[in-house]
């Protein structure tokens, strides 16, 4: 960071900055280079020195606008005022370079002078006799303020204090004089940080950290403005014309905040009465207010940002909303003479701050002062909103009148206006149904329009708009004289019928070049459509054209139906919704609109069936037609919150399969099966199956839609399955766990096998264990007694194989023909399973089939 340059060395200084930039870049990328500048640009080469290859930014030393030698006391960093201030500084710099290259420095110190009095901006007394000026830090200044009280300069936006101080010297003795101290605190610094944010500067700087001592409020102000938004929006109603020539007139408002605005609340006071809500939580920035002739209205607004920071309603004076007789401090004035100059002081030799246009509104903050034949008033303006939002000149002076001229006149408060309308009392259809069906059937063939002219007009016309604001056309009317008038409109403009649709009616009277309208100059708004909208066409009620139900079945506690209407439904409440079904405890929320559709939400329903519908004649469109003609019900929804159930999973051995290998530990091919049911009626959607192998934790095995799954069971391991069900409503049942299963693959060599008859041994590379036993004589048998829950017989199928009979627990259960055109080794020809483990026997008996008597016993499969 560099100190300010010396005048006359701009080129040399720029070269130095660029040389330092180049050297920093050579050392490492990312260094930030800035240089200090004074509040007044002067001849400082800020453009060249911040060009590419130069400094990243300038640091404006936004202080010492008043120094020890100032002739009168005041802020050392005035935010606004008649003299050169921080706002002027920022404007000057950002006119030359991007705001992103500007850092505004603010002081953490103040300045105290000995002064001639304790009045604001008192003249200073210099020298040893009264005490020299000093520059106390914030911490030191705060001690003085706490002792003597805080005052505030509303023009320059700075706090200050005044106190008596005795100065003793050998030359003058002890002299007591007033002492005035001007400084910045958290309140005034926040306003200066707002200037940084509003003008999108690079940031703020401080001279100097540490001057705050142990006080934390200055750091908190920084955090509020730059770390997180804790500041309420600044918001104001746009300056209103002193009078309105239409009963309906536009009121606008604007705001500024560090964050987006969430909504606005606008209040109105009529003829000085209590403030009452007009618009609540609106996102609009303007709307047409429906006023009445002869009344005065004042407006105020507050805003809430997206972080919940809310501005307060400003306390405004509504006891004096008329035009005062004279200009006075605290009031307002209107510029009459175009080009009126606002000056830094009450003389024509003072610097011009700005030039004002005729009609501009001003706030009177001081005066009057007489000089040079004029009456001077201190003002701020032009006032574009109240509370002011846009930056404006503060504390300047105008010559309001004198030397035979009147340059400014008093006006009513900028937040107030009076209605002096040319057309009043516009009423359609006598206040009834504003539908027009010009089909000649004698019903609603014309629309009655009534109004009163307060003035005689040169011409009067009926103007028709669509509800999107587009202009359709107009036609001339009679009734230009004063007094009440009636016109029956048949839905035609210039002899042609307007297409069916929704429209808004406006009357416009011309008096010279001045137009007077009713209900307003901008007649299309939601409030005006509700009063002056007309539906042209068949006067049918709003109809439901689609009714969509939620997904069914469901277990949801909140259900939403969508009803779509033929037009935009304007009114629908919970009481307008019909309900059917067996579910109880349902609560219907207020329906929510989305274009032409409304969302109806039910919550708290018990299990059962439920359906909703829109009751007859409960929906109102933009022009008050109601519908549907009869109650419209949507399809019923099933609510199921009961968990589905499953039986204990059961393992069985599969037949018709082949062992995967000849190993005596080849995996057995089986099936795990269960049954499921859903008491709530939604129906089973699927099952989750998990497996615990060798006693380890359960892990996902398969998700199934059916009630079984194939398994592979390797001897030497244990298996345990668990199953749960999911229904189509999303309910999930509890896990049901089966027993621990141990698979075995006994070979033909097992000693527990009892052989009868002649059985020969066979060997093959395709047999389980590479060997088997076979017999050809009828009646030869093998018996196996075992304890288990499933048994299976592994054999060979071939053209030469014959028939065997299988007995379980002494009962013939199946006759197996092992003959096959294709040879299949290690074939599982028979299986039997039980619900639980127990003692059983299996006996395989050779039938002795002619021509192919051979039957093989390769292995057995057992589940225990």
ZAKE-291270 format. One record per residue (C-alpha): y, z, x. Coordinates in steps of 0.25 Angstrom, whole numbers, padded with zeros to 4 digits, always signed. Layout:
YZX ...
END
This chain:
+0000+0000+0000 +0014-0004+0005 +0027+0002+0003 +0039-0007-0003 +0044-0018+0006 +0057-0019+0012 +0067-0028+0006 +0069-0042+0013 +0055-0042+0018 +0047-0048+0007 +0040-0059+0014 +0036-0049+0026 +0031-0039+0016 +0023-0049+0009 +0017-0054+0022 +0014-0039+0026 +0007-0037+0012 -0002-0050+0014 -0005-0046+0028 -0010-0032+0024 -0018-0039+0012 -0025-0048+0022 -0028-0037+0032 -0034-0028+0021 -0043-0040+0016 -0048-0042+0030 -0052-0028+0031 -0059-0027+0018 -0057-0033+0004 -0053-0024-0008 -0040-0017-0002 -0029-0015-0012 -0015-0018-0006 -0002-0014-0013 +0012-0012-0010 +0023-0003-0016 +0035-0009-0023 +0048-0003-0029 +0050-0003-0045 +0060-0014-0043 +0054-0027-0037 +0066-0031-0029 +0062-0041-0018 +0048-0035-0017 +0038-0047-0015 +0028-0042-0025 +0024-0056-0029 +0021-0061-0015 +0015-0048-0009 +0005-0047-0021 +0001-0062-0021 -0013-0065-0016 -0015-0060-0002 -0005-0049-0004 -0005-0035-0011 -0014-0032-0023 -0002-0024-0030 +0011-0018-0029 +0014-0003-0031 +0027-0001-0039 +0033+0012-0035 +0037+0015-0050 +0046+0027-0046 +0059+0030-0040 +0067+0022-0050 +0076+0034-0049 +0078+0040-0035 +0085+0052-0029 +0098+0044-0030 +0098+0040-0045 +0111+0043-0052 +0103+0049-0064 +0090+0055-0066 +0078+0048-0073 +0064+0044-0071 +0060+0039-0058 +0050+0029-0065 +0056+0025-0078 +0046+0019-0087 +0057+0013-0095 +0072+0013-0097 +0085+0006-0095 +0084+0005-0080 +0073-0002-0072 +0060+0005-0075 +0045+0005-0073 +0043-0005-0084 +0054-0014-0078 +0047-0013-0065 +0033-0017-0070 +0039-0029-0078 +0046-0033-0065 +0033-0032-0056 +0024-0038-0067 +0033-0050-0069 +0031-0054-0054 +0016-0050-0051 +0004-0047-0060 +0003-0033-0066 -0010-0031-0058 -0003-0031-0045 +0007-0019-0050 +0004-0004-0048 +0015+0005-0054 +0017+0017-0046 +0022+0030-0054 +0028+0043-0049 +0021+0056-0048 +0035+0062-0045 +0048+0063-0051 +0063+0065-0047 +0073+0076-0049 +0088+0074-0048 +0099+0084-0050 +0107+0079-0062 +0120+0081-0070 +0113+0086-0083 +0099+0088-0089 +0100+0075-0097 +0091+0063-0096 +0095+0054-0084 +0106+0064-0080 +0114+0059-0068 +0110+0064-0055 +0117+0074-0045 +0114+0071-0031 +0116+0078-0018 +0113+0092-0012 +0122+0099-0022 +0113+0097-0034 +0100+0095-0027 +0094+0082-0022 +0084+0074-0031 +0069+0077-0029 +0056+0070-0032 +0046+0080-0037 +0031+0077-0038 +0025+0077-0052 +0019+0091-0049 +0033+0096-0045 +0040+0089-0057 +0030+0096-0067 +0034+0110-0062 +0049+0107-0065 +0046+0100-0079 +0037+0112-0083 +0049+0121-0079 +0060+0113-0086 +0053+0105-0097 +0049+0090-0098 +0059+0080-0104 +0056+0065-0106 +0064+0052-0104 +0060+0043-0115 +0067+0031-0110 +0061+0031-0095 +0048+0038-0100 +0049+0050-0090 +0048+0065-0091 +0059+0073-0084 +0065+0087-0084 +0079+0094-0081 +0082+0107-0075 +0092+0115-0068 +0091+0117-0053 +0100+0124-0043 +0103+0118-0029 +0109+0127-0018 +0115+0121-0006 +0125+0127+0005 +0135+0116+0001 +0135+0117-0014 +0129+0131-0017 +0119+0132-0028 +0121+0121-0039 +0113+0120-0052 +0111+0106-0058 +0102+0099-0067 +0089+0093-0061 +0082+0082-0068 +0067+0078-0064 +0061+0065-0069 +0046+0063-0067 +0033+0057-0073 +0022+0065-0080 +0009+0061-0087 +0016+0056-0099 +0026+0047-0092 +0016+0042-0082 +0007+0037-0093 +0018+0029-0098 +0019+0022-0085 +0004+0020-0084 +0006+0013-0097 +0015+0004-0091 +0005+0001-0080 -0006-0002-0090 +0003-0010-0100 +0008-0019-0089 -0006-0020-0083 -0002-0016-0069 -0012-0014-0058 -0011+0001-0060 -0002+0013-0057 +0002+0021-0044 +0007+0035-0042 +0017+0041-0032 +0011+0050-0028 -0003+0056-0031 -0003+0071-0029 +0012+0072-0034 +0005+0077-0047 +0000+0090-0040 -0011+0097-0048 -0007+0091-0061 -0017+0081-0068 -0009+0075-0079 -0004+0063-0071 -0018+0060-0067 -0023+0061-0081 -0012+0051-0085 -0017+0041-0075 -0031+0043-0081 -0026+0041-0095 -0020+0028-0092 -0029+0022-0082 -0043+0028-0082 -0045+0030-0097 -0036+0027-0109 -0032+0040-0115 -0018+0035-0120 -0014+0032-0134 -0010+0018-0137 +0005+0014-0139 +0007+0008-0152 +0018+0004-0161 +0022-0003-0174 +0030-0016-0171 +0045-0016-0174 +0047-0019-0188 +0058-0027-0194 +0068-0019-0201 +0065-0025-0215 +0053-0034-0221 +0055-0045-0230 +0041-0044-0235 +0034-0033-0242 +0022-0035-0232 +0026-0035-0218 +0019-0035-0204 +0018-0022-0196 +0013-0024-0182 +0009-0014-0171 +0005-0015-0156 +0000-0005-0146 -0003-0004-0131 -0014+0004-0125 -0023+0005-0112 -0035+0002-0122 -0037-0007-0134 -0032-0002-0147 -0043+0002-0157 -0034+0003-0170 -0021+0006-0176 -0016+0015-0187 -0003+0011-0194 +0005+0020-0203 +0017+0017-0212 +0028+0025-0218 +0035+0020-0231 +0049+0023-0233 +0049+0035-0223 +0037+0041-0230 +0024+0047-0223 +0016+0039-0213 +0004+0033-0220 -0008+0024-0215 -0006+0009-0216 -0017+0004-0207 -0028+0013-0201 -0036+0009-0188 -0032-0005-0189 -0033-0015-0177 -0022-0024-0182 -0009-0025-0175 -0001-0029-0187 -0003-0029-0203 +0006-0032-0215 +0011-0020-0221 +0012-0020-0237 +0026-0015-0239 +0035-0014-0251 +0049-0019-0253 +0060-0009-0251 +0051+0001-0243 +0052+0005-0228 +0040+0006-0219 +0038+0012-0206 +0025+0011-0197 +0018+0018-0186 +0005+0015-0179 -0005+0022-0170 -0016+0016-0161 -0030+0020-0156 -0036+0014-0144 -0051+0012-0141 -0051+0025-0134 -0046+0033-0146 -0032+0035-0140 -0023+0036-0152 -0008+0035-0153 -0001+0044-0162 +0008+0039-0174 +0022+0040-0169 +0031+0049-0177 +0041+0039-0183 +0054+0042-0191 +0052+0037-0205 +0063+0045-0211 +0073+0034-0207 +0067+0020-0208 +0080+0013-0213 +0090+0006-0204 +0100+0016-0198 +0115+0014-0199 +0117+0015-0184 +0109+0014-0171 +0104+0028-0166 +0096+0034-0156 +0081+0035-0160 +0083+0023-0170 +0082+0008-0168 +0090-0004-0167 +0089-0019-0169 +0095-0029-0159 +0105-0038-0167 +0111-0046-0155 +0101-0055-0149 +0101-0053-0134 +0106-0039-0134 +0105-0033-0120 +0098-0020-0117 +0104-0014-0105 +0101-0003-0095 +0113+0005-0099 +0124+0005-0110 +0133-0005-0103 +0134-0020-0102 +0133-0019-0087 +0119-0012-0087 +0107-0020-0084 +0100-0028-0095 +0087-0023-0099 +0083-0033-0109 +0089-0042-0120 +0086-0039-0134 +0084-0049-0145 +0090-0048-0159 +0080-0040-0168 +0075-0032-0157 +0072-0017-0161 +0077-0006-0151 +0075+0009-0151 +0088+0017-0149 +0086+0028-0138 +0100+0032-0133 +0115+0030-0135 +0124+0026-0140 +0133+0023-0128 +0147+0016-0130 +0151+0007-0119 +0158-0007-0117 +0161-0007-0132 +0146-0006-0136 +0138+0005-0142 +0125+0006-0133 +0112+0011-0137 +0100+0014-0128 +0088+0007-0133 +0073+0004-0131 +0067-0009-0135 +0065-0019-0140 +0056-0010-0149 +0044-0019-0153 +0035-0007-0158 +0036+0007-0162 +0031+0015-0154 +0035+0005-0143 +0023-0002-0137 +0029-0014-0129 +0037-0011-0117 +0052-0011-0120 +0065-0008-0113 +0069+0007-0115 +0082+0013-0114 +0091+0001-0113 +0105+0000-0119 +0111-0010-0130 +0125-0012-0135 +0122-0010-0149 +0136-0013-0154 +0150-0015-0149 +0160-0025-0146 +0159-0031-0160 +0144-0034-0159 +0132-0027-0165 +0120-0029-0156 +0110-0019-0162 +0108-0012-0176 +0100+0000-0181 +0087-0003-0187 +0076+0004-0194 +0065+0010-0185 +0056-0001-0179 +0044+0005-0186 +0050+0003-0200 +0053-0008-0209 +0058-0010-0224 +0053-0020-0234 +0064-0029-0241 +0054-0039-0246 +0058-0052-0253 +0045-0053-0261 +0039-0041-0267 +0028-0036-0276 +0018-0047-0273 +0006-0045-0283 -0006-0054-0285 -0015-0054-0298 -0007-0042-0303 -0014-0034-0292 -0028-0038-0298 -0039-0047-0293 -0033-0058-0284 -0043-0069-0286 -0039-0083-0290 -0050-0092-0297 -0042-0105-0301 -0053-0111-0309 -0046-0112-0323 -0055-0102-0330 -0043-0093-0333 -0047-0082-0324 -0040-0079-0311 -0035-0094-0311 -0022-0089-0305 -0017-0078-0297 -0004-0070-0302 +0006-0068-0290 +0018-0058-0293 +0030-0054-0284 +0044-0051-0284 +0055-0058-0277 +0066-0049-0271 +0074-0061-0266 +0076-0075-0272 +0069-0085-0263 +0072-0099-0260 +0057-0102-0261 +0044-0095-0264 +0030-0099-0261 +0016-0094-0263 +0008-0094-0249 -0007-0093-0248 -0015-0088-0236 -0029-0087-0233 -0034-0073-0229 -0035-0077-0214 -0020-0079-0214 -0020-0095-0215 -0010-0101-0224 -0015-0109-0236 -0003-0114-0243 +0009-0111-0252 +0016-0115-0264 +0030-0113-0270 +0033-0103-0281 +0044-0101-0290 +0049-0087-0292 +0059-0087-0281 +0069-0078-0288 +0070-0063-0287 +0061-0055-0296 +0046-0055-0300 +0038-0067-0300 +0023-0071-0304 +0015-0084-0300 +0001-0087-0304 -0006-0094-0292 -0017-0104-0296 -0023-0105-0282 -0016-0118-0278 -0007-0121-0267 +0001-0134-0269 -0008-0139-0280 -0021-0136-0272 -0031-0125-0275 -0033-0116-0263 -0048-0115-0258 -0056-0103-0263 -0053-0091-0254 -0045-0079-0251 -0030-0080-0249 -0017-0072-0248 -0005-0074-0256 +0009-0074-0250 +0023-0077-0257 +0034-0082-0248 +0049-0083-0252 +0059-0090-0244 +0074-0086-0244 +0081-0095-0234 +0072-0095-0221 +0067-0081-0224 +0053-0079-0230 +0049-0067-0239 +0034-0066-0241 +0024-0057-0250 +0016-0050-0247 +0020-0053-0232 +0023-0064-0222 +0008-0062-0217 +0001-0060-0230 -0014-0060-0224 -0019-0047-0221 -0030-0038-0226 -0020-0029-0234 -0013-0041-0240 -0025-0049-0243 -0030-0037-0251 -0017-0038-0260 -0013-0053-0259 -0026-0060-0257 -0032-0070-0267 -0046-0075-0269 -0046-0089-0274 -0059-0094-0279 -0070-0089-0288 -0067-0074-0290 -0081-0070-0287 -0083-0056-0281 -0087-0055-0266 -0102-0058-0265 -0113-0053-0256 -0119-0065-0249 -0128-0058-0239 -0134-0044-0238 -0141-0041-0225 -0150-0029-0224 -0154-0021-0211 -0167-0024-0204 -0179-0018-0212 -0187-0010-0210 -0178+0000-0202 -0177+0014-0197 -0162+0014-0195 -0153+0025-0201 -0142+0015-0202 -0144+0002-0210 -0134-0009-0212 -0133-0020-0222 -0123-0032-0222 -0117-0038-0234 -0110-0051-0233 -0100-0055-0244 -0094-0069-0247 -0081-0064-0243 -0074-0053-0235 -0078-0040-0242 -0066-0031-0241 -0071-0018-0248 -0085-0012-0247 -0088+0003-0247 -0101+0011-0247 -0100+0014-0262 -0101-0001-0264 -0115-0001-0258 -0128+0000-0266 -0141+0005-0261 -0156+0005-0265 -0169+0009-0259 -0178+0021-0257 -0170+0026-0244 -0162+0039-0246 -0150+0045-0239 -0143+0032-0236 -0128+0033-0233 -0120+0020-0235 -0108+0018-0225 -0095+0011-0228 -0098-0004-0227 -0092-0011-0215 -0086-0025-0216 -0089-0036-0206 -0082-0049-0211 -0089-0053-0224 -0100-0043-0222 -0101-0028-0224 -0111-0019-0217 -0117-0008-0226 -0123+0004-0218 -0133+0014-0223 -0137+0026-0215 -0145+0039-0218 -0156+0032-0226 -0170+0038-0227 -0182+0029-0226 -0185+0019-0237 -0178+0007-0242 -0164+0004-0244 -0155-0007-0248 -0140-0009-0250 -0131-0018-0258 -0116-0020-0262 -0113-0016-0276 -0107-0025-0285 -0091-0027-0285 -0089-0018-0273 -0084-0028-0263 -0070-0033-0263 -0065-0045-0255 -0051-0048-0250 -0045-0051-0264 -0052-0039-0272 -0064-0047-0278 -0076-0039-0279 -0091-0042-0277 -0103-0043-0277 -0106-0047-0291 -0118-0037-0291 -0124-0028-0281 -0130-0035-0269 -0142-0028-0262 -0147-0031-0248 -0162-0031-0245 -0169-0017-0244 -0171-0010-0230 -0183-0002-0227 -0180+0011-0219 -0193+0016-0212 -0191+0028-0202 -0206+0032-0202 -0213+0031-0189 -0225+0022-0189 -0239+0028-0186 -0251+0024-0178 -0266+0029-0177 -0272+0033-0164 -0274+0021-0155 -0289+0018-0153 -0295+0011-0142 -0307+0001-0144 -0314-0009-0136 -0313-0024-0139 -0325-0034-0140 -0324-0049-0137 -0318-0046-0124 -0323-0047-0110 -0321-0037-0099 -0311-0042-0089 -0320-0040-0076 -0334-0036-0072 -0329-0023-0066 -0335-0011-0072 -0321-0006-0073 -0316-0018-0081 -0306-0015-0092 -0311-0013-0106 -0304-0021-0117 -0300-0013-0129 -0290-0011-0140 -0281+0000-0144 -0278+0000-0159 -0271+0009-0169 -0265+0008-0183 -0251+0010-0187 -0243+0013-0200 -0229+0014-0204 -0226+0024-0215 -0211+0019-0217 -0215+0005-0221 -0208-0003-0210 -0221-0007-0204 -0227-0007-0190 -0219-0015-0180 -0228-0012-0168 -0234-0002-0159 -0232+0004-0145 -0245+0007-0137 -0245+0015-0124 -0256+0018-0114 -0259+0030-0105 -0268+0026-0094 -0276+0036-0086 -0267+0047-0093 -0254+0042-0088 -0242+0041-0097 -0242+0032-0108 -0236+0018-0106 -0233+0006-0114 -0245-0002-0117 -0242-0012-0128 -0233-0014-0140 -0241-0020-0151 -0238-0025-0165 -0253-0023-0169 -0261-0011-0169 -0269-0013-0157 -0268-0017-0142 -0278-0022-0132 -0281-0013-0120 -0289-0014-0107 -0296-0001-0103 -0301+0000-0089 -0312+0010-0086 -0308+0022-0077 -0295+0024-0085 -0291+0031-0097 -0282+0025-0108 -0274+0031-0119 -0265+0024-0129 -0254+0028-0139 -0248+0020-0150 -0235+0021-0158 -0230+0012-0169 -0216+0005-0172 -0212+0001-0186 -0203-0010-0190 -0192-0001-0193 -0192+0004-0179 -0199+0018-0181 -0208+0021-0169 -0221+0030-0172 -0227+0041-0163 -0236+0038-0152 -0251+0040-0156 -0260+0042-0144 -0275+0038-0143 -0286+0045-0135 -0288+0043-0120 -0298+0032-0118 -0308+0030-0106 -0314+0016-0105 -0328+0014-0098 -0336+0001-0095 -0351+0006-0093 -0360-0004-0087 -0374-0008-0090 -0378+0001-0079 -0373+0014-0086 -0385+0024-0086 -0381+0029-0100 -0386+0015-0106 -0399+0016-0112 -0407+0002-0111 -0419-0002-0120 -0427-0014-0118 -0426-0024-0106 -0412-0025-0100 -0410-0033-0088 -0399-0032-0078 -0389-0044-0076 -0379-0047-0065 -0367-0056-0066 -0353-0057-0060 -0348-0057-0074 -0354-0044-0079 -0347-0031-0080 -0351-0024-0068 -0358-0037-0064 -0371-0033-0071 -0376-0031-0085 -0390-0028-0093 -0396-0038-0103 -0408-0039-0112 -0414-0050-0120 -0425-0042-0128 -0422-0038-0142 -0421-0023-0144 -0416-0021-0130 -0404-0011-0131 -0394-0003-0123 -0388+0011-0128 -0376+0018-0123 -0372+0032-0128 -0358+0035-0125 -0346+0044-0129 -0333+0035-0132 -0324+0029-0142 -0328+0014-0139 -0339+0006-0134 -0341-0009-0131 -0352-0018-0126 -0350-0028-0114 -0359-0040-0114 -0361-0054-0111 -0359-0066-0120 -0367-0079-0117 -0375-0089-0124 -0388-0082-0120 -0384-0069-0125 -0389-0063-0138 -0387-0053-0149 -0386-0038-0148 -0384-0027-0158 -0375-0015-0155 -0378-0001-0161 -0367+0010-0160 -0372+0024-0163 -0385+0018-0168 -0378+0009-0178 -0379-0006-0176 -0364-0010-0176 -0364-0025-0171 -0373-0036-0167 -0367-0044-0155 -0371-0058-0152 -0368-0060-0137 -0371-0075-0138 -0359-0084-0134 -0357-0098-0129 -0348-0093-0118 -0353-0082-0109 -0344-0070-0109 -0347-0059-0099 -0342-0044-0101 -0340-0047-0116 -0337-0035-0125 -0346-0038-0137 -0345-0025-0144 -0336-0013-0146 -0336-0001-0154 -0325+0010-0155 -0323+0024-0162 -0311+0032-0165 -0315+0043-0156 -0324+0045-0144 -0338+0049-0147 -0353+0048-0144 -0359+0034-0147 -0370+0025-0143 -0370+0010-0142 -0384+0002-0142 -0384-0013-0139 -0398-0020-0144 -0402-0034-0140 -0406-0042-0152 -0414-0052-0144 -0407-0065-0149 -0417-0077-0148 -0413-0087-0137 -0402-0077-0131 -0407-0063-0132 -0399-0058-0120 -0389-0046-0122 -0381-0040-0111 -0375-0027-0109 -0364-0028-0098 -0356-0015-0100 -0351-0006-0111 -0336-0002-0114 -0333+0013-0118 -0320+0020-0122 -0321+0035-0121 
END
